[in-house]
Amino acid sequence: MDIVVEPGTYVVAVSGGVDSMVLLDLLRQQSDIKLVVAHYDHGIRDDSDLDRQLVQQVTKKHGLPFVYDHGSLGAGASEATARSARYEFLHRVRQASGAKAIITAHHEDDLLETAVLNMLRGTGRRGLTSLGSSDTVLRPLLHIPKTELITYARQQELPWNEDSTNIDTQYTRNAVRHQIMPRFAAEHRQEMTTHIRRLHEVSHELEHQLEHYLHLQTEAKTLDRADFIRLPHIVAREVMAAWLRHNGTTNYDKRTLERLVVAAKTFRPGQRTDISRNKFLVVHKQKLALM
């Protein structure tokens, strides 16, 4: 089983499940990288301390540095809350250790599940292609299906723990995993994977073009209004979203985005509309401005 990771120091996120235990085993065999093993206990399950003990034992066996934290989120914590807390911890470890990036064990099944999950939520192109690598988070297993990871783990006699919450279908992701994904035949899964990867390439190129468009503006917090008005509506939405993200605003929904685009094109000079608390879009005769 081959994965590609450039030489350097990395934080590898290890939960104790089969996916991350396989990832750790593959990475530790690469002599040109240094690992800091990071484990985050969300505090959702009563038996979660067993996961920490397992990861710590394996890490000690291979002589690797180990860092962990406990979140005490409680059994009612949402998937989004757990994810946010986990990545906040991982990025703290990355910064403290001077690592190049975090490495996670997301695999091909996760890629498909995330696309289906976000499709059900009514997401746009960014949601369909959200699970990929970035400068600070690497996901080298995205081309490998879960079945291959399990086969490898059994062949290498790797220990792992099963997370009991993974079968609880009150979590939307688990419902997708256990009730929707099994309905797809193998060839359909492969077709979906191919389409998602192609869409990811298109989305990446679009992001590049949007960044280029924003760099042509005279100031980071202004847009040329005449140019914006001439954009097709669907393109204007993409530009508006990229402009907001570029200026640190990410907590907007589709309805807010639509309202901002309409305001930018139709408001009289001097009018403004709210984006979020204490943030506004101000419409001038020749420009749009963020305040």
Order of alpha helices (4+ residues) and beta strands (2+ residues): beta-alpha-beta-alpha-beta-alpha-beta-alpha-alpha-beta-alpha-alpha-alpha-beta-alpha-alpha-alpha-beta-beta-beta
